[in-house]
Amino acid sequence: MKVVLAFDSFKGSLSSKAAGEAASKAIRSVFHEAECDVVSLADGGEGMVSAVVEAAGGKYECLQVTGPLGEATTAAIGLIHEEKVEGPTAIVEVASICGLTMVPEGDRDPERTSSAGVGDAILQLLDRGIRSFVVGLGGSATNDGGMGMLTSLGAEFTDSSGNRLRGKGEDLASVAAINWSGLDTRLAESTIQIATDVSNPLCGPAGATMVYSKQKGASPMQQASLELAIAAYANRIEEAAGSGAWQLVPGAGAAGGLGFALLALGGEVVSGAGWLIDAVSLRERIRDADWVITGEGRSDKQTVYGKLPIQVATAASETGTKCMLLSGSLGDQMEELEEKFDGCFSIVNAPASLEACMEQAEELLEQAVRQLFRLLRAAR
């Protein structure tokens, strides 16, 4: 039996590689001679840098940047070499710079968080001569439309009294004017790939604020005010840049609107999972497999928007390989998930707090995989 283990990270609990290794251990406890191929993957969110560096034989660089609440933090950046790209390509992971897991649950408030650290990282990489970037969007704590990042890169936002704004979510509603002229000119020489696997536009019922800000701490009242503010801000950005209708581009709403801001810088949206799936030759690796197992911390309607497990299932379907979803928990729109997988399962085996489940994620994953493969053994 050959099994390919291609998990996303279980955010805050297990990396993609750790999840795959735990599942591999459980499979071999049932099928001792099983061939288990652990593939590190990410969809642009947490774990992207480590997955890319491992897949492409790259290296890490550590940068000092601004965290989501304005604190100093250290972020790991990946450097790889791509064909047809002169010089190194930098892999920037938003989740490790202004990520949701970096903010204690009681402090989560998208009006207080900022994407400034992403701009800090890009500036330092520009100083090192790097002009090729892949920015992984996912797992952010922000809903600032990328205003913090743009401020770090030299754009100036002012209120009606001419005061400069720092670029937090709460500043969106105060933007009266934008000076685009101070933006770092080296960005015009750069290529930016926006790696995300969500297709949300910036605004509207499927946009950044209405879909994602609740998990970042927004109350219903904050959601309503942030939605109005980010729409007005985006209109001003497009006016200041003199071109573009970036609000409507699928992926503009990723990472609290960072996708929109990167589009305004000339970036191009690419599938984060798709880009990495090609880099690790996943289709070739699963072609002769009996099973592919994928999963993530929670699978629900956001997964259906195109997150990594769906991309893995699509690759498996193209090669005629059976694919199983095994996630921390399962949410709504199960019917749509069931159309994509041969089986959908949660690893949680008893009522427990989220904290307890996260602490026991490896053990729970091993137990669930072991029981599933005991069932497959009996069916044989």
Secondary structure as a PSIPRED ss2 file (coil, helix, strand):
# PSIPRED VFORMAT (PSIPRED V4.0)

   1 M C   1.000  0.000  0.000
   2 K E   0.000  0.000  1.000
   3 V E   0.000  0.000  1.000
   4 V E   0.000  0.000  1.000
   5 L E   0.000  0.000  1.000
   6 A C   1.000  0.000  0.000
   7 F C   1.000  0.000  0.000
   8 D C   1.000  0.000  0.000
   9 S C   1.000  0.000  0.000
  10 F E   0.000  0.000  1.000
  11 K C   1.000  0.000  0.000
  12 G C   1.000  0.000  0.000
  13 S C   1.000  0.000  0.000
  14 L E   0.000  0.000  1.000
  15 S C   1.000  0.000  0.000
  16 S H   0.000  1.000  0.000
  17 K H   0.000  1.000  0.000
  18 A H   0.000  1.000  0.000
  19 A H   0.000  1.000  0.000
  20 G H   0.000  1.000  0.000
  21 E H   0.000  1.000  0.000
  22 A H   0.000  1.000  0.000
  23 A H   0.000  1.000  0.000
  24 S H   0.000  1.000  0.000
  25 K H   0.000  1.000  0.000
  26 A H   0.000  1.000  0.000
  27 I H   0.000  1.000  0.000
  28 R H   0.000  1.000  0.000
  29 S H   0.000  1.000  0.000
  30 V H   0.000  1.000  0.000
  31 F C   1.000  0.000  0.000
  32 H C   1.000  0.000  0.000
  33 E C   1.000  0.000  0.000
  34 A C   1.000  0.000  0.000
  35 E E   0.000  0.000  1.000
  36 C E   0.000  0.000  1.000
  37 D E   0.000  0.000  1.000
  38 V E   0.000  0.000  1.000
  39 V C   1.000  0.000  0.000
  40 S C   1.000  0.000  0.000
  41 L C   1.000  0.000  0.000
  42 A C   1.000  0.000  0.000
  43 D C   1.000  0.000  0.000
  44 G C   1.000  0.000  0.000
  45 G C   1.000  0.000  0.000
  46 E C   1.000  0.000  0.000
  47 G C   1.000  0.000  0.000
  48 M H   0.000  1.000  0.000
  49 V H   0.000  1.000  0.000
  50 S H   0.000  1.000  0.000
  51 A H   0.000  1.000  0.000
  52 V H   0.000  1.000  0.000
  53 V H   0.000  1.000  0.000
  54 E H   0.000  1.000  0.000
  55 A H   0.000  1.000  0.000
  56 A H   0.000  1.000  0.000
  57 G C   1.000  0.000  0.000
  58 G C   1.000  0.000  0.000
  59 K E   0.000  0.000  1.000
  60 Y E   0.000  0.000  1.000
  61 E E   0.000  0.000  1.000
  62 C E   0.000  0.000  1.000
  63 L E   0.000  0.000  1.000
  64 Q E   0.000  0.000  1.000
  65 V E   0.000  0.000  1.000
  66 T E   0.000  0.000  1.000
  67 G C   1.000  0.000  0.000
  68 P C   1.000  0.000  0.000
  69 L C   1.000  0.000  0.000
  70 G C   1.000  0.000  0.000
  71 E C   1.000  0.000  0.000
  72 A E   0.000  0.000  1.000
  73 T E   0.000  0.000  1.000
  74 T E   0.000  0.000  1.000
  75 A E   0.000  0.000  1.000
  76 A E   0.000  0.000  1.000
  77 I E   0.000  0.000  1.000
  78 G E   0.000  0.000  1.000
  79 L E   0.000  0.000  1.000
  80 I E   0.000  0.000  1.000
  81 H C   1.000  0.000  0.000
  82 E C   1.000  0.000  0.000
  83 E C   1.000  0.000  0.000
  84 K C   1.000  0.000  0.000
  85 V C   1.000  0.000  0.000
  86 E C   1.000  0.000  0.000
  87 G C   1.000  0.000  0.000
  88 P C   1.000  0.000  0.000
  89 T E   0.000  0.000  1.000
  90 A E   0.000  0.000  1.000
  91 I E   0.000  0.000  1.000
  92 V E   0.000  0.000  1.000
  93 E E   0.000  0.000  1.000
  94 V C   1.000  0.000  0.000
  95 A H   0.000  1.000  0.000
  96 S H   0.000  1.000  0.000
  97 I H   0.000  1.000  0.000
  98 C H   0.000  1.000  0.000
  99 G E   0.000  0.000  1.000
 100 L H   0.000  1.000  0.000
 101 T H   0.000  1.000  0.000
 102 M H   0.000  1.000  0.000
 103 V C   1.000  0.000  0.000
 104 P C   1.000  0.000  0.000
 105 E H   0.000  1.000  0.000
 106 G H   0.000  1.000  0.000
 107 D H   0.000  1.000  0.000
 108 R C   1.000  0.000  0.000
 109 D C   1.000  0.000  0.000
 110 P C   1.000  0.000  0.000
 111 E C   1.000  0.000  0.000
 112 R C   1.000  0.000  0.000
 113 T C   1.000  0.000  0.000
 114 S E   0.000  0.000  1.000
 115 S C   1.000  0.000  0.000
 116 A H   0.000  1.000  0.000
 117 G H   0.000  1.000  0.000
 118 V H   0.000  1.000  0.000
 119 G H   0.000  1.000  0.000
 120 D H   0.000  1.000  0.000
 121 A H   0.000  1.000  0.000
 122 I H   0.000  1.000  0.000
 123 L H   0.000  1.000  0.000
 124 Q H   0.000  1.000  0.000
 125 L H   0.000  1.000  0.000
 126 L H   0.000  1.000  0.000
 127 D H   0.000  1.000  0.000
 128 R C   1.000  0.000  0.000
 129 G C   1.000  0.000  0.000
 130 I C   1.000  0.000  0.000
 131 R C   1.000  0.000  0.000
 132 S E   0.000  0.000  1.000
 133 F E   0.000  0.000  1.000
 134 V E   0.000  0.000  1.000
 135 V E   0.000  0.000  1.000
 136 G E   0.000  0.000  1.000
 137 L C   1.000  0.000  0.000
 138 G C   1.000  0.000  0.000
 139 G C   1.000  0.000  0.000
 140 S E   0.000  0.000  1.000
 141 A C   1.000  0.000  0.000
 142 T C   1.000  0.000  0.000
 143 N C   1.000  0.000  0.000
 144 D C   1.000  0.000  0.000
 145 G C   1.000  0.000  0.000
 146 G C   1.000  0.000  0.000
 147 M H   0.000  1.000  0.000
 148 G H   0.000  1.000  0.000
 149 M H   0.000  1.000  0.000
 150 L H   0.000  1.000  0.000
 151 T H   0.000  1.000  0.000
 152 S H   0.000  1.000  0.000
 153 L C   1.000  0.000  0.000
 154 G C   1.000  0.000  0.000
 155 A C   1.000  0.000  0.000
 156 E E   0.000  0.000  1.000
 157 F E   0.000  0.000  1.000
 158 T E   0.000  0.000  1.000
 159 D C   1.000  0.000  0.000
 160 S C   1.000  0.000  0.000
 161 S C   1.000  0.000  0.000
 162 G C   1.000  0.000  0.000
 163 N C   1.000  0.000  0.000
 164 R E   0.000  0.000  1.000
 165 L C   1.000  0.000  0.000
 166 R C   1.000  0.000  0.000
 167 G C   1.000  0.000  0.000
 168 K E   0.000  0.000  1.000
 169 G H   0.000  1.000  0.000
 170 E H   0.000  1.000  0.000
 171 D H   0.000  1.000  0.000
 172 L H   0.000  1.000  0.000
 173 A H   0.000  1.000  0.000
 174 S H   0.000  1.000  0.000
 175 V C   1.000  0.000  0.000
 176 A C   1.000  0.000  0.000
 177 A E   0.000  0.000  1.000
 178 I E   0.000  0.000  1.000
 179 N E   0.000  0.000  1.000
 180 W C   1.000  0.000  0.000
 181 S C   1.000  0.000  0.000
 182 G C   1.000  0.000  0.000
 183 L C   1.000  0.000  0.000
 184 D C   1.000  0.000  0.000
 185 T H   0.000  1.000  0.000
 186 R H   0.000  1.000  0.000
 187 L H   0.000  1.000  0.000
 188 A H   0.000  1.000  0.000
 189 E H   0.000  1.000  0.000
 190 S C   1.000  0.000  0.000
 191 T E   0.000  0.000  1.000
 192 I E   0.000  0.000  1.000
 193 Q E   0.000  0.000  1.000
 194 I E   0.000  0.000  1.000
 195 A E   0.000  0.000  1.000
 196 T C   1.000  0.000  0.000
 197 D C   1.000  0.000  0.000
 198 V C   1.000  0.000  0.000
 199 S C   1.000  0.000  0.000
 200 N C   1.000  0.000  0.000
 201 P C   1.000  0.000  0.000
 202 L C   1.000  0.000  0.000
 203 C C   1.000  0.000  0.000
 204 G C   1.000  0.000  0.000
 205 P C   1.000  0.000  0.000
 206 A C   1.000  0.000  0.000
 207 G C   1.000  0.000  0.000
 208 A H   0.000  1.000  0.000
 209 T H   0.000  1.000  0.000
 210 M H   0.000  1.000  0.000
 211 V H   0.000  1.000  0.000
 212 Y H   0.000  1.000  0.000
 213 S H   0.000  1.000  0.000
 214 K H   0.000  1.000  0.000
 215 Q H   0.000  1.000  0.000
 216 K H   0.000  1.000  0.000
 217 G C   1.000  0.000  0.000
 218 A C   1.000  0.000  0.000
 219 S C   1.000  0.000  0.000
 220 P H   0.000  1.000  0.000
 221 M H   0.000  1.000  0.000
 222 Q H   0.000  1.000  0.000
 223 Q H   0.000  1.000  0.000
 224 A H   0.000  1.000  0.000
 225 S H   0.000  1.000  0.000
 226 L H   0.000  1.000  0.000
 227 E H   0.000  1.000  0.000
 228 L H   0.000  1.000  0.000
 229 A H   0.000  1.000  0.000
 230 I H   0.000  1.000  0.000
 231 A H   0.000  1.000  0.000
 232 A H   0.000  1.000  0.000
 233 Y H   0.000  1.000  0.000
 234 A H   0.000  1.000  0.000
 235 N H   0.000  1.000  0.000
 236 R H   0.000  1.000  0.000
 237 I H   0.000  1.000  0.000
 238 E H   0.000  1.000  0.000
 239 E H   0.000  1.000  0.000
 240 A H   0.000  1.000  0.000
 241 A H   0.000  1.000  0.000
 242 G C   1.000  0.000  0.000
 243 S C   1.000  0.000  0.000
 244 G C   1.000  0.000  0.000
 245 A C   1.000  0.000  0.000
 246 W H   0.000  1.000  0.000
 247 Q H   0.000  1.000  0.000
 248 L H   0.000  1.000  0.000
 249 V C   1.000  0.000  0.000
 250 P C   1.000  0.000  0.000
 251 G C   1.000  0.000  0.000
 252 A C   1.000  0.000  0.000
 253 G C   1.000  0.000  0.000
 254 A H   0.000  1.000  0.000
 255 A H   0.000  1.000  0.000
 256 G H   0.000  1.000  0.000
 257 G H   0.000  1.000  0.000
 258 L H   0.000  1.000  0.000
 259 G H   0.000  1.000  0.000
 260 F H   0.000  1.000  0.000
 261 A H   0.000  1.000  0.000
 262 L H   0.000  1.000  0.000
 263 L H   0.000  1.000  0.000
 264 A H   0.000  1.000  0.000
 265 L C   1.000  0.000  0.000
 266 G C   1.000  0.000  0.000
 267 G C   1.000  0.000  0.000
 268 E E   0.000  0.000  1.000
 269 V E   0.000  0.000  1.000
 270 V E   0.000  0.000  1.000
 271 S C   1.000  0.000  0.000
 272 G H   0.000  1.000  0.000
 273 A H   0.000  1.000  0.000
 274 G H   0.000  1.000  0.000
 275 W H   0.000  1.000  0.000
 276 L H   0.000  1.000  0.000
 277 I H   0.000  1.000  0.000
 278 D H   0.000  1.000  0.000
 279 A H   0.000  1.000  0.000
 280 V C   1.000  0.000  0.000
 281 S C   1.000  0.000  0.000
 282 L H   0.000  1.000  0.000
 283 R H   0.000  1.000  0.000
 284 E H   0.000  1.000  0.000
 285 R H   0.000  1.000  0.000
 286 I H   0.000  1.000  0.000
 287 R C   1.000  0.000  0.000
 288 D C   1.000  0.000  0.000
 289 A C   1.000  0.000  0.000
 290 D C   1.000  0.000  0.000
 291 W E   0.000  0.000  1.000
 292 V E   0.000  0.000  1.000
 293 I E   0.000  0.000  1.000
 294 T E   0.000  0.000  1.000
 295 G C   1.000  0.000  0.000
 296 E C   1.000  0.000  0.000
 297 G C   1.000  0.000  0.000
 298 R E   0.000  0.000  1.000
 299 S E   0.000  0.000  1.000
 300 D C   1.000  0.000  0.000
 301 K H   0.000  1.000  0.000
 302 Q H   0.000  1.000  0.000
 303 T H   0.000  1.000  0.000
 304 V H   0.000  1.000  0.000
 305 Y C   1.000  0.000  0.000
 306 G C   1.000  0.000  0.000
 307 K C   1.000  0.000  0.000
 308 L H   0.000  1.000  0.000
 309 P H   0.000  1.000  0.000
 310 I H   0.000  1.000  0.000
 311 Q H   0.000  1.000  0.000
 312 V H   0.000  1.000  0.000
 313 A H   0.000  1.000  0.000
 314 T H   0.000  1.000  0.000
 315 A H   0.000  1.000  0.000
 316 A H   0.000  1.000  0.000
 317 S H   0.000  1.000  0.000
 318 E H   0.000  1.000  0.000
 319 T H   0.000  1.000  0.000
 320 G C   1.000  0.000  0.000
 321 T C   1.000  0.000  0.000
 322 K E   0.000  0.000  1.000
 323 C E   0.000  0.000  1.000
 324 M E   0.000  0.000  1.000
 325 L E   0.000  0.000  1.000
 326 L E   0.000  0.000  1.000
 327 S E   0.000  0.000  1.000
 328 G C   1.000  0.000  0.000
 329 S E   0.000  0.000  1.000
 330 L E   0.000  0.000  1.000
 331 G C   1.000  0.000  0.000
 332 D C   1.000  0.000  0.000
 333 Q C   1.000  0.000  0.000
 334 M H   0.000  1.000  0.000
 335 E H   0.000  1.000  0.000
 336 E H   0.000  1.000  0.000
 337 L H   0.000  1.000  0.000
 338 E H   0.000  1.000  0.000
 339 E H   0.000  1.000  0.000
 340 K H   0.000  1.000  0.000
 341 F C   1.000  0.000  0.000
 342 D C   1.000  0.000  0.000
 343 G E   0.000  0.000  1.000
 344 C E   0.000  0.000  1.000
 345 F E   0.000  0.000  1.000
 346 S E   0.000  0.000  1.000
 347 I C   1.000  0.000  0.000
 348 V C   1.000  0.000  0.000
 349 N C   1.000  0.000  0.000
 350 A C   1.000  0.000  0.000
 351 P C   1.000  0.000  0.000
 352 A C   1.000  0.000  0.000
 353 S C   1.000  0.000  0.000
 354 L H   0.000  1.000  0.000
 355 E H   0.000  1.000  0.000
 356 A H   0.000  1.000  0.000
 357 C H   0.000  1.000  0.000
 358 M H   0.000  1.000  0.000
 359 E H   0.000  1.000  0.000
 360 Q C   1.000  0.000  0.000
 361 A H   0.000  1.000  0.000
 362 E H   0.000  1.000  0.000
 363 E H   0.000  1.000  0.000
 364 L H   0.000  1.000  0.000
 365 L H   0.000  1.000  0.000
 366 E H   0.000  1.000  0.000
 367 Q H   0.000  1.000  0.000
 368 A H   0.000  1.000  0.000
 369 V H   0.000  1.000  0.000
 370 R H   0.000  1.000  0.000
 371 Q H   0.000  1.000  0.000
 372 L H   0.000  1.000  0.000
 373 F H   0.000  1.000  0.000
 374 R H   0.000  1.000  0.000
 375 L H   0.000  1.000  0.000
 376 L H   0.000  1.000  0.000
 377 R H   0.000  1.000  0.000
 378 A H   0.000  1.000  0.000
 379 A H   0.000  1.000  0.000
 380 R C   1.000  0.000  0.000
